[in-house]
Amino acid sequence: MTAAPALAAAPFHTSDNDYADRPGDIGGHRGRALAQLGDVARRAQDYAGNAKSAATIRAYASDWRDFLSWCGARGLAVLPAADSTVALYLTDLADHGAKAATLARRLVAISQAHKAVDLPSPTTSSAVRRVHAGIRRTHGTAQQGKAPTLVADLKKMVGLLPDSMVGQRDRALLLLGFAGAFRRSELVSLDVADLEFTRAGLIVNLRRGKTDQEGAGRRIGIPYGANRATCAMRSVQDWLAAAAIATGPVFRGVDRFGRVQGGRLCGKSVALVVKRWAEEADLDPTRYAGHSLRAGLATSAAAADVSERNIARQTGHISMVILRRYIRESDLFKGNPAAAVGL
């Protein structure tokens, strides 16, 4: 079976031949120059490896392993893969219930694997495109997203939190995640140094996000809440004070004895917190996850007639098409003609 290529970048190499025909390279000078060039090559490899986020590389690798396994079981070549092989792979996935988003992601992984070793991608062929289009037309492209945590849901969840270290942490996490419309990865990446407490409210300096892979960063304002019990800024302050956290990660694990741990929470932990308190609030936990907080702010703000521009400024959405999915959801009952006809 063909081994998986390095999906991030091809390696950079140096050798003595790089200097073979250059006059004046003698003894130690030549050796030091080669060593310096080797260091530069290693740094270039590191930079190339950072061209994509770790999460993206892990996703590509997982999808590529699935393609490897499928081809290996059928004795089909992988690198390069024939376009007919990719078309058959898509068909088999679709017949076994794979979602449209999964098929699209697998195609990207196959394409990236070929590009990583300078091979033409079979995913661009007309045969693959026709099969992919036919699958999308036959099975549809609708995605089953997680339910948004609306304001009423959030208040109910927060009202059930215990007066404990876990309760204080989860209150801060839920309220800040909602008010800042953070992705779960963004939420757990926050350090105390990223927070500025001001008279107007909390300013969060987000160093990097899903749509900001180059780390330009952005500043998000978290205003004071009308009620102290649901004020994100005060909840964060209370959590940091109770946990005696002055530096390092904001959100950390808490053991069963209520002792705060040193390491930061992972993104999966955010989803588990949301699911736990959704269930306590008599909501279906299978419909809620970390993204529910972000979707909840966008949906609730749209229902309150906040402009698309201001919602996007808070959420960091670049694509207004994606943002409008939440806005459409909030408009389902606003001005609904069935409500105006006297039923």
MILUM-639170 format. One line per field, with one value per residue (C-alpha): residue in one letter; residue number from 1; x, y, z. Coordinates in nm, 2 decimals. Layout:
N
rest <- a/...
nr <- NUM/...
u <- X/...
v <- Y/...
w <- Z/...
# end
This chain:
343
rest <- m/t/a/a/p/a/l/a/a/a/p/f/h/t/s/d/n/d/y/a/d/r/p/g/d/i/g/g/h/r/g/r/a/l/a/q/l/g/d/v/a/r/r/a/q/d/y/a/g/n/a/k/s/a/a/t/i/r/a/y/a/s/d/w/r/d/f/l/s/w/c/g/a/r/g/l/a/v/l/p/a/a/d/s/t/v/a/l/y/l/t/d/l/a/d/h/g/a/k/a/a/t/l/a/r/r/l/v/a/i/s/q/a/h/k/a/v/d/l/p/s/p/t/t/s/s/a/v/r/r/v/h/a/g/i/r/r/t/h/g/t/a/q/q/g/k/a/p/t/l/v/a/d/l/k/k/m/v/g/l/l/p/d/s/m/v/g/q/r/d/r/a/l/l/l/l/g/f/a/g/a/f/r/r/s/e/l/v/s/l/d/v/a/d/l/e/f/t/r/a/g/l/i/v/n/l/r/r/g/k/t/d/q/e/g/a/g/r/r/i/g/i/p/y/g/a/n/r/a/t/c/a/m/r/s/v/q/d/w/l/a/a/a/a/i/a/t/g/p/v/f/r/g/v/d/r/f/g/r/v/q/g/g/r/l/c/g/k/s/v/a/l/v/v/k/r/w/a/e/e/a/d/l/d/p/t/r/y/a/g/h/s/l/r/a/g/l/a/t/s/a/a/a/a/d/v/s/e/r/n/i/a/r/q/t/g/h/i/s/m/v/i/l/r/r/y/i/r/e/s/d/l/f/k/g/n/p/a/a/a/v/g/l
nr <- 1/2/3/4/5/6/7/8/9/10/11/12/13/14/15/16/17/18/19/20/21/22/23/24/25/26/27/28/29/30/31/32/33/34/35/36/37/38/39/40/41/42/43/44/45/46/47/48/49/50/51/52/53/54/55/56/57/58/59/60/61/62/63/64/65/66/67/68/69/70/71/72/73/74/75/76/77/78/79/80/81/82/83/84/85/86/87/88/89/90/91/92/93/94/95/96/97/98/99/100/101/102/103/104/105/106/107/108/109/110/111/112/113/114/115/116/117/118/119/120/121/122/123/124/125/126/127/128/129/130/131/132/133/134/135/136/137/138/139/140/141/142/143/144/145/146/147/148/149/150/151/152/153/154/155/156/157/158/159/160/161/162/163/164/165/166/167/168/169/170/171/172/173/174/175/176/177/178/179/180/181/182/183/184/185/186/187/188/189/190/191/192/193/194/195/196/197/198/199/200/201/202/203/204/205/206/207/208/209/210/211/212/213/214/215/216/217/218/219/220/221/222/223/224/225/226/227/228/229/230/231/232/233/234/235/236/237/238/239/240/241/242/243/244/245/246/247/248/249/250/251/252/253/254/255/256/257/258/259/260/261/262/263/264/265/266/267/268/269/270/271/272/273/274/275/276/277/278/279/280/281/282/283/284/285/286/287/288/289/290/291/292/293/294/295/296/297/298/299/300/301/302/303/304/305/306/307/308/309/310/311/312/313/314/315/316/317/318/319/320/321/322/323/324/325/326/327/328/329/330/331/332/333/334/335/336/337/338/339/340/341/342/343
u <- 0.00/0.13/0.23/0.06/0.26/0.34/0.03/0.18/0.47/0.75/1.08/1.37/1.71/2.07/2.39/2.75/2.67/2.50/2.84/3.05/3.12/3.15/3.50/3.63/3.45/3.73/3.77/3.57/3.41/3.24/3.14/2.98/2.80/2.66/2.55/2.38/2.20/2.09/1.94/1.76/1.62/1.49/1.32/1.18/1.03/0.88/0.72/0.58/0.44/0.26/0.09/-0.22/-0.36/-0.30/-0.67/-0.68/-0.38/-0.54/-0.86/-0.68/-0.48/-0.79/-0.97/-0.66/-0.62/-0.98/-0.91/-0.59/-0.78/-1.06/-0.81/-0.59/-0.89/-0.96/-0.60/-0.63/-0.34/-0.34/-0.06/-0.15/-0.51/-0.71/-1.01/-1.23/-1.10/-1.20/-1.54/-1.60/-1.49/-1.74/-2.02/-1.94/-1.94/-2.27/-2.43/-2.33/-2.49/-2.19/-2.30/-2.23/-1.99/-1.79/-1.76/-1.64/-1.38/-1.25/-1.21/-1.00/-0.78/-0.72/-0.64/-0.40/-0.22/-0.15/-0.04/0.20/0.40/0.36/0.11/-0.19/-0.51/-0.77/-1.04/-1.06/-1.15/-1.49/-1.57/-1.53/-1.71/-2.01/-2.03/-2.00/-2.27/-2.50/-2.46/-2.54/-2.84/-2.97/-2.90/-2.92/-2.67/-2.85/-2.64/-2.79/-2.64/-2.65/-2.93/-2.85/-2.85/-3.10/-3.11/-3.40/-3.21/-2.89/-3.06/-3.22/-2.88/-2.70/-2.97/-2.91/-2.53/-2.41/-2.22/-1.89/-1.57/-1.71/-2.03/-1.83/-1.61/-1.90/-2.09/-1.80/-1.75/-2.11/-2.17/-1.84/-1.88/-2.22/-2.15/-1.83/-1.98/-1.66/-1.57/-1.48/-1.12/-1.10/-1.26/-1.01/-0.72/-0.77/-0.51/-0.54/-0.31/-0.57/-0.83/-0.86/-1.11/-1.23/-1.50/-1.70/-1.67/-1.43/-1.21/-1.09/-0.78/-0.83/-0.48/-0.59/-0.91/-1.04/-1.06/-0.74/-0.48/-0.20/-0.26/-0.36/-0.58/-0.89/-1.05/-1.39/-1.60/-1.80/-2.03/-2.17/-2.48/-2.81/-2.82/-2.52/-2.62/-2.58/-2.31/-2.02/-1.75/-1.84/-1.86/-1.51/-1.38/-1.55/-1.40/-1.05/-1.07/-1.22/-0.96/-0.67/-0.57/-0.35/-0.16/-0.19/-0.51/-0.84/-1.04/-0.90/-1.00/-1.14/-1.10/-1.37/-1.24/-1.29/-0.92/-0.83/-0.58/-0.30/-0.37/-0.62/-0.95/-0.97/-1.24/-1.43/-1.47/-1.66/-1.91/-1.95/-2.02/-2.29/-2.44/-2.44/-2.63/-2.86/-2.97/-3.01/-3.23/-3.45/-3.32/-3.21/-2.83/-2.77/-2.88/-2.64/-2.26/-1.99/-2.11/-2.45/-2.32/-2.19/-2.50/-2.71/-2.57/-2.60/-2.96/-3.07/-2.90/-3.07/-3.41/-3.34/-3.29/-2.91/-2.76/-2.57/-2.26/-2.26/-2.33/-2.04/-1.81/-1.88/-1.87/-1.58/-1.78/-1.62/-1.88/-2.22/-2.38/-2.29/-2.41/-2.74/-2.82/-2.86/-3.06/-3.30/-3.36/-3.45/-3.69/-3.90/-4.17/-4.11/-4.38/-4.50/-4.82/-4.98/-4.97/-5.16/-5.46/-5.64/-5.60
v <- 0.00/0.35/0.54/0.86/1.17/1.46/1.67/2.00/2.04/1.86/1.85/2.09/1.93/2.05/1.86/1.91/1.94/2.27/2.42/2.20/2.45/2.77/2.91/3.03/2.77/2.62/2.43/2.57/2.85/2.59/2.37/2.66/2.78/2.43/2.42/2.76/2.65/2.33/2.54/2.76/2.46/2.32/2.65/2.66/2.32/2.43/2.73/2.52/2.28/2.57/2.68/2.49/2.46/2.15/2.07/2.10/1.87/1.61/1.62/1.57/1.29/1.11/1.14/1.03/0.72/0.63/0.66/0.45/0.18/0.17/0.15/-0.11/-0.34/-0.33/-0.34/0.00/0.25/0.55/0.78/0.87/0.77/0.73/0.95/0.64/0.52/0.85/0.84/0.48/0.59/0.87/0.64/0.39/0.65/0.80/0.46/0.40/0.73/0.97/1.33/1.59/1.77/1.45/1.38/1.73/1.71/1.37/1.52/1.80/1.55/1.35/1.66/1.79/1.45/1.46/1.82/1.75/1.52/1.73/1.50/1.62/1.59/1.34/1.53/1.79/1.55/1.58/1.22/1.29/1.62/1.47/1.19/1.43/1.66/1.36/1.25/1.60/1.62/1.28/1.29/1.67/1.89/2.00/1.99/1.89/2.17/2.19/2.38/2.74/2.81/3.10/3.36/3.19/2.85/3.01/3.17/2.84/2.66/2.92/2.92/2.56/2.59/2.50/2.73/2.54/2.58/2.38/2.59/2.92/2.80/2.67/3.00/3.20/2.96/2.96/3.33/3.44/3.18/3.32/3.69/3.67/3.42/3.22/2.90/2.64/2.64/3.01/2.99/2.74/2.92/3.23/3.33/3.58/3.81/3.82/3.99/4.36/4.46/4.82/5.05/4.99/4.61/4.33/4.34/4.00/3.99/3.69/3.60/3.35/3.20/2.96/3.24/3.41/3.14/3.40/3.54/3.89/3.88/4.08/4.25/4.16/4.37/4.20/4.47/4.45/4.24/4.39/4.13/4.03/3.67/3.66/3.91/3.75/4.00/3.97/3.59/3.57/3.80/3.58/3.26/3.40/3.53/3.21/2.99/3.22/3.24/3.53/3.40/3.13/2.96/3.11/2.79/2.48/2.15/2.11/1.77/1.60/1.77/2.11/2.17/2.37/2.21/2.38/2.27/2.44/2.27/2.12/2.20/1.88/1.99/2.29/2.07/1.85/2.15/2.27/1.92/1.87/2.18/2.16/1.82/1.96/2.23/1.96/2.02/1.74/1.72/1.55/1.87/2.09/2.13/2.40/2.57/2.62/2.92/3.09/3.01/3.12/3.47/3.52/3.39/3.59/3.91/3.87/3.82/4.15/4.33/4.38/4.45/4.19/4.41/4.43/4.06/3.98/4.21/4.01/3.67/3.73/3.58/3.66/3.48/3.66/3.35/3.14/3.42/3.45/3.09/3.20/3.51/3.31/3.08/3.38/3.51/3.20/3.35/3.72/3.87/3.51/3.54/3.24/3.44/3.74/3.57/3.50/3.12
w <- 0.00/-0.08/0.22/0.30/0.19/0.42/0.35/0.47/0.23/0.05/0.23/0.16/0.11/0.11/0.02/-0.06/-0.42/-0.35/-0.31/-0.54/-0.82/-0.61/-0.59/-0.26/-0.05/0.16/0.48/0.78/0.58/0.36/0.65/0.84/0.53/0.48/0.84/0.81/0.50/0.67/0.95/0.71/0.52/0.85/0.94/0.58/0.64/0.97/0.80/0.53/0.78/0.95/0.62/0.75/1.10/1.30/1.31/0.93/0.88/1.12/0.93/0.60/0.74/0.87/0.54/0.35/0.57/0.48/0.11/0.16/0.34/0.07/-0.21/-0.04/0.02/-0.35/-0.49/-0.65/-0.70/-0.46/-0.58/-0.84/-0.81/-1.13/-1.16/-1.20/-0.86/-0.70/-0.87/-0.74/-0.39/-0.38/-0.50/-0.23/0.04/-0.08/-0.10/0.27/0.38/0.39/0.40/0.13/0.36/0.42/0.05/-0.02/0.26/0.13/-0.22/-0.07/0.12/-0.19/-0.39/-0.12/-0.10/-0.47/-0.47/-0.17/-0.40/-0.71/-0.88/-1.08/-0.87/-1.01/-0.83/-1.10/-1.38/-1.55/-1.45/-1.08/-1.10/-1.28/-1.02/-0.73/-0.88/-0.94/-0.57/-0.45/-0.67/-0.57/-0.19/-0.13/0.04/0.35/0.67/1.01/1.22/1.60/1.76/1.86/2.23/2.24/2.53/2.71/2.69/2.81/3.11/3.21/3.18/3.38/3.65/3.72/3.78/4.13/4.36/4.31/4.12/3.83/3.84/3.83/3.55/3.34/3.40/3.27/2.98/2.87/2.90/2.74/2.46/2.39/2.42/2.21/1.96/2.00/1.83/2.09/1.98/2.02/2.37/2.51/2.35/2.57/2.82/3.10/2.90/2.62/2.85/2.91/3.18/3.11/3.24/2.92/2.95/2.86/2.55/2.43/2.21/1.99/1.86/1.60/1.47/1.21/0.95/1.07/1.02/0.98/1.32/1.24/1.55/1.63/1.93/2.05/2.29/2.56/2.72/3.07/3.10/3.22/3.50/3.71/3.70/3.32/3.28/3.09/3.20/3.57/3.55/3.40/3.68/3.94/3.80/3.78/4.13/4.28/4.09/4.17/3.81/3.73/3.42/3.17/3.04/3.14/3.12/3.30/3.43/3.78/3.96/4.16/4.48/4.33/4.27/3.96/3.73/3.54/3.18/2.95/2.85/2.50/2.25/2.32/2.68/2.57/2.38/2.69/2.91/2.67/2.64/3.02/3.10/2.80/2.94/3.29/3.13/2.97/2.62/2.39/2.45/2.11/1.94/2.13/2.12/2.15/1.82/1.98/2.18/1.87/1.66/1.96/1.97/1.59/1.59/1.89/1.77/1.43/1.60/1.79/1.46/1.50/1.16/0.97/0.97/1.35/1.40/1.16/1.35/1.67/1.52/1.28/0.99/0.65/0.45/0.48/0.32/0.63/0.86/0.69/0.77/1.13/1.03/0.82/1.12/1.33/1.07/1.05/1.28/1.24/1.02/0.94/0.73/0.91/1.23/1.08/0.94/1.26/1.30
# end
